């Protein structure tokens, strides 16, 4: 099998960047990314891409219109392709069997049926979306039930391991590329065809081939292990706050152990994004379905610690603000789930905002990359236990165009995303414009080096995983004598 034309169904956070890099690295291959969303495709063809990712604009610009195309003509792209990536959304089910845990595969199934209907000859179909184990088997069954005499479809699993904010670097220099396929001659031929695409820039030693099921489970397990590390250090952060330890020092101490390592040991308000929670819940549901309740409960606890961390941080804000935030303006700095992306899916900022809104707080939100409409949309998605409907959100939430506007006349600053710019703000200017006492709640531990400075300005500083000694700033006497310092207060 030789791949000359690639079609990617789904122009989102996975399909867009992945196929843009493939097009740049494989100039002899024509890559077409298709989507039913006309606005999204229009954005991909413009100078304002629908997603923010460092380096993505340069990659797209270098090959768009040459061998990279974005289109809504899905049928033609499928018919002409030698290889089809399925990169559509697989959200967690919100109703029915498996509600809140199982992945909803309706978009995967729709793609499979469309590919079977339109295809002829030999074609490779690659599941790129995060899917539960044996999803490839479901796709294969649809193909087999719609077989034609001139049709040969091979199904592969090729999960993505991208971190938003570093996706382009991850794609160009991956830790590994995983390809799973059938152990038949036809299946292995398809595996080698996809392997040759990646070998344009990925060392052969980094390309791992497995059977389909191992590939699918490896993706879920990888994200579950990463989420587990974050929940583990966040559980320790709660212990640090009541014992006087500093979770950053603890993380450094255990991270220097080569058996553990330092990655993903950063305490915060919790993990977010499109993958971690969805994949862990998917793993929980899989274990329950396979009658492994003890394993399911183990992984469920990773999610429960994440929820606990968000609630604990929100409760701390309310407690410090004299047990009420009703009608108080709170500046929320950062709404994306992490820096260097505009993605808000499962962002801790959403959950913290909702907790504060339920207490009647007036939120003023600023994020350098998240659009105002997205923020409002996220905060108006009501669940059964919440009352933050559209009218309530419009009454209590405003969107600022800069951080200084967000902080003006606020009682507190809550940092929810670790944008670098928040380390460089003029906090003296911000303090003068705030109501007193003025609080800073650092949910990302990005202001550690500024605690003394902030306290001398006059801020009350609260952070994750550490008790901050509250100092009273230096004051001068009326007689013009040398500055005097009052005793520290804990």
Secondary structure, 3 states (H helix, E strand, C coil): CCCCEEEEECCCCCHHHHHHHHHHHCCCCEEEEECCCHHHHHHHCCCCCCCCCCCHHHHHHHHECCCEEEECCHHHHHHHCCEEEECCCCCECCCCCCCCCCECCHHHHHHHHHHHHHCCEEEEEEECCCCCCCHHHHHHHHHHHCCCCCEEEEEEECCCCCCCCCHHHHHHCCCCEEEECCCCHHHHHHHHHHHHHHCCCCCHHHEEEECHHHHHHHHHHHHHHHHHHHHHHHHHHHHHHHHCCCHHHHHHHHHCCCCCCCCCCCCCCCCCCCCHHHHHHHHHHHHHHCCCHHHHHHHHHHHHHHHHHHHHHHHHHHHHCCCCCCCCEEEEECCCCCCCCCCCCCCHHHHHHHHHHHCCCEEEEECCCCCHHHHHHHHCCCCCCCCCCHHHHHHHEEECCCHHHHHCCCCEEEECCCCHHHHCCCHHHHHHHCCCCCEEEECCCCCHHHHHHHHHHCCEEEECCECCCECCCCECCCCCCCCECCCCEC
